[in-house]
Amino acid sequence: MKIGIPKEIKTREYRVAATPAGVRAMTSHGHRVFIQQSAGSGSGISDAEYEKAGAVILSKAEDVWSEADIIFKVKEPVDPEFERMKQGQIIFTYLHLAADEKLTRKLLDRKVIGIAFETVQLADGSLPLLAPMSEVAGRLSIQMGCSCLEMKNDGKGILLSGVPGVAPANVVILGGGISGLNAAHLAVGMGARVTIIDISLNRLRYLEDLFHSRVTTLASNSSNIEESVSLADLVIGSVLIPGARTPKLITRDILSRMKPGSAFVDIAIDQGGCAETSRPTTHDNPIFMESGIVHYCVANMPGAVPRTSTMALSNVTLPYMMTLADKGWKQALDDDRALAKGLNVCKGALTCGRVAEAFNMDCVDYSSL
Ligand SMILES: NC(=O)c1ccc[n+]([C@@H]2O[C@H](COP(=O)([O-])OP(=O)(O)OC[C@H]3O[C@@H](n4cnc5c(N)ncnc54)[C@H](O)[C@@H]3O)[C@@H](O)[C@H]2O)c1
């Protein structure tokens, strides 16, 4: 197979889909790997390292897209990538389609085979290709939240940890999954008072066991959300219903009860965000004020720390990429139920139920195609 790795073009996105070790693995299986010039520079990887691992470096993005049977990326395609997609081409990347009808329609029009990292799902419900980036985003969310609380960003001017004689901040984490857990690790480590709200009691039991009395756990319902969020200095949004648009659990009314200058970091913005006031921002302009609250809603947070993120992501995506390249998409999906759940669009048909629900579109089972 011919595998194409373009340079990411989303604002300040410096991750790259494969490391030189990944390229070596692919070429040793007889595949040809085409990488766009300087695709790895933001992650500290030179063209020479890729070449040594057997890749062919191409200077233009158009050439990478036109050569490849499979495009291996990090973020969803954006303009001008739409026109580069070829009918029948496999696109293996994050897609987050439930939050983006335009992209969904583009992928359907171009009749590509779109396999989304974030909906590859194991039998136990876990999301192996989302997990490492959620770990990064969860940890970053506290760093970013601390910065939002600073006066220079119109925050209320408090230190998350407090100091001897001054109380620490209240942090409320909405969604105690992978990113929520990682946010909690940092916030607890800094000495904040942490509350985690989740809809799954089993998950809350696990978190309670893990953190003992260092966090408060609460079942997710509108009263608990309203009460805790209105008392919070920093709220982290980390809810997910796999494949679906994020439920708007924080209404404008709840948000307006928070003290002015409090902060809200919406990690779940890539799936639409968990507050009525959320809207996607970029690393260039990450923060905005709404109802007196400092919002941070960057949809590609791990792009801020590309070296860590590229390594963490490629550790988990490479085995799936190898399977797709070795077997072809149909056999690979037939043999692996987890990978089959990643298929969102296929040759003009929508194959992910949750995306179909979001846009009131028809969904087909891929086996019928
Ligand atoms: N912004 C970024 O750069 C970035 C990076 C990585 C992940 N993400 C996103 O972060 C979000 C969370 O990802 P994750 O891997 O932590 O997901 P996860 O599946 O591990 O955790 C989600 C948690 O939300 C809980 N939940 C579901 N409905 C709920 C409700 N009504 N109330 C409270 N809790 C509820 C689930 O029980 C689960 O524990 C996703 O949207 C993911 O795409 C964003």
The ligand as a MOL file (V3000), in Angstrom:
LIG
                    3D

  0  0  0     0  0            999 V3000
M  V30 BEGIN CTAB
M  V30 COUNTS 44 48 0 0 0
M  V30 BEGIN ATOM
M  V30 1 N -9.8710 19.6080 23.1040 0
M  V30 2 C -8.9710 18.6730 22.8650 0
M  V30 3 O -7.8940 18.9380 22.3780 0
M  V30 4 C -9.2600 17.2490 23.2360 0
M  V30 5 C -8.2360 16.2950 23.3540 0
M  V30 6 C -8.5630 14.9950 23.7450 0
M  V30 7 C -9.8920 14.6690 23.9900 0
M  V30 8 N -10.8440 15.6270 23.8270 0 CHG=1
M  V30 9 C -12.2630 15.3850 24.0840 0
M  V30 10 O -12.5050 15.3460 25.4770 0
M  V30 11 C -13.7630 14.7060 25.6630 0
M  V30 12 C -13.6300 13.6670 26.7660 0
M  V30 13 O -12.8020 12.5970 26.3080 0
M  V30 14 P -12.4130 11.3790 27.2670 0
M  V30 15 O -11.4500 10.5500 26.5080 0
M  V30 16 O -12.0720 11.8780 28.5970 0 CHG=-1
M  V30 17 O -13.7900 10.6040 27.3130 0
M  V30 18 P -14.1620 9.3930 28.3020 0
M  V30 19 O -15.1420 8.5630 27.5300 0
M  V30 20 O -12.9590 8.7440 28.8620 0
M  V30 21 O -14.9070 10.1470 29.4850 0
M  V30 22 C -16.1400 10.7750 29.3190 0
M  V30 23 C -16.8590 10.6950 30.6390 0
M  V30 24 O -18.0630 11.4740 30.4980 0
M  V30 25 C -19.0350 10.8120 31.2970 0
M  V30 26 N -20.3640 11.3020 30.9470 0
M  V30 27 C -21.1430 10.9920 29.8850 0
M  V30 28 N -22.3090 11.6650 29.9510 0
M  V30 29 C -22.2400 12.4100 31.0890 0
M  V30 30 C -23.1250 13.3130 31.7230 0
M  V30 31 N -24.3480 13.5820 31.2240 0
M  V30 32 N -22.7410 13.8930 32.8830 0
M  V30 33 C -21.5160 13.6500 33.4100 0
M  V30 34 N -20.6420 12.7790 32.8710 0
M  V30 35 C -21.0020 12.1860 31.7230 0
M  V30 36 C -18.8150 9.3360 30.9940 0
M  V30 37 O -19.4240 8.5170 31.9500 0
M  V30 38 C -17.2920 9.2650 31.0050 0
M  V30 39 O -16.7830 8.9170 32.2640 0
M  V30 40 C -14.1330 14.1440 24.3030 0
M  V30 41 O -15.0190 15.0160 23.6460 0
M  V30 42 C -12.8270 14.0940 23.5830 0
M  V30 43 O -12.9700 14.0980 22.1650 0
M  V30 44 C -10.5500 16.8900 23.4520 0
M  V30 END ATOM
M  V30 BEGIN BOND
M  V30 1 1 1 2
M  V30 2 2 2 3
M  V30 3 1 2 4
M  V30 4 1 4 5
M  V30 5 2 4 44
M  V30 6 2 5 6
M  V30 7 1 6 7
M  V30 8 2 7 8
M  V30 9 1 8 9
M  V30 10 1 8 44
M  V30 11 1 9 10
M  V30 12 1 9 42
M  V30 13 1 10 11
M  V30 14 1 11 12
M  V30 15 1 11 40
M  V30 16 1 12 13
M  V30 17 1 13 14
M  V30 18 2 14 15
M  V30 19 1 14 16
M  V30 20 1 14 17
M  V30 21 1 17 18
M  V30 22 2 18 19
M  V30 23 1 18 20
M  V30 24 1 18 21
M  V30 25 1 21 22
M  V30 26 1 22 23
M  V30 27 1 23 24
M  V30 28 1 23 38
M  V30 29 1 24 25
M  V30 30 1 25 26
M  V30 31 1 25 36
M  V30 32 1 26 27
M  V30 33 1 26 35
M  V30 34 2 27 28
M  V30 35 1 28 29
M  V30 36 1 29 30
M  V30 37 2 29 35
M  V30 38 1 30 31
M  V30 39 2 30 32
M  V30 40 1 32 33
M  V30 41 2 33 34
M  V30 42 1 34 35
M  V30 43 1 36 37
M  V30 44 1 36 38
M  V30 45 1 38 39
M  V30 46 1 40 41
M  V30 47 1 40 42
M  V30 48 1 42 43
M  V30 END BOND
M  V30 END CTAB
M  END
